[in-house]
Amino acid sequence: MEKMHPQSEEALRLLQKTMIAGNYSPRSIATYLREIRYICAYFPDLSPQQWTDAHIIDYLHYLKTVHHVSYSKSKMTAQSVAFFFRHVLKRPYDVPSKLYPKREFKLPHYLTKEEMQRLISSCRSPKQKAIVELFYSSGLRLEELRMLKITDVDSKNNRLFVHCGKGRKDRYTLLSKRVIETLRTYYRNQKVKPQVYLFEGTRPGQPMWAGAIQWTVRQAYNHAGLSHKEHKTHALRHSFATHLLDAGVDIHTIKELLGHSDIKTTMVYLHLQTSKRNLIVNPLDELFKDDNQIANIPKQSPLI
């Protein structure tokens, strides 16, 4: 049991009650509670009411220098602290911008169309194939796929209903005709038929564990010889968006299909688009488009 100040436990309980009352998702509640609990344990002799900017800076410095945490982890900690101060401690406190780390711009990991075909062809069970194809063809997040119900599949209209996605937003996304057939094959082959959720674990009527889904996808990558690829499940979502963009689908439609709140989030896929980039003639190649002639250089030039 982690040592912490007696008032810290009460503050954590109040944080949990506040977030439940505010209709936050169970995942967000668990994340915020975890982050604040870590800080409570880091300062066991201080009550949360005694925390200052200096304490928070010291903790973030510890995370970066000792644990070498990522940008997203640092940002999540800062957001958790800001919420905790505002809604639990009731202190007029805004986390200063200096506590938010500068964003690292990294391109999403995705698979080429050839790699995607190899991955799907390497699936060794109907369930594994259904999971991989659904991730890719509908652009789902891990938690969205995990919580899909049988009733969310609208095969008549080739669409999939995503209930309470990120930000607790509902949306419709694409449902491939091929996936419909794959899902039917998967269902027929299941000895214990799914009752509520599309993919259920060992307990009937309960969704498959996120870790089990990730393991299933990782195995498919291994079978395809693609184990070096990073962010296995989310890379399928990135591949969905990138391939749609390459096919000429407009960025606003892709934004809606992915469930993004801000178009800026979707625009990162423009950096991965290859269809238009492949049509660009490099200025150096344009200069020397005739191997026997150097364009724009006078014939009498001393360089010739």
Buried (B, 14 or more C-beta within 10 A) or exposed (E): EEEBBEBBEEBBEBBBEBBEEEEBBEEBBEBBBEBBBBBBBBBEEBBBEEBEEEBBEEBBEEBBEEEEBBBEBBBBBBBBBBBBBBBBBEEEBEBEEEBBBEEEEEEBBBBEEEBBEBBBEBBEEBBBBBBBBBBBBBBBBBBBBBBBBBEBBEBEEEBBBBBEBBEEEEBBBBBBEEBBEBBEBBBEEEEEEBEEBBBBBEEEEEBBBBEBBBEBBBBBBEBBEBEEBEEBBBBBBBBBBBBBBBEEEEBEEBBEBBBBEEEEEBEBBEEBBEEEEEEEEEEEEEEEEEEEEBEEEEEEEEEE
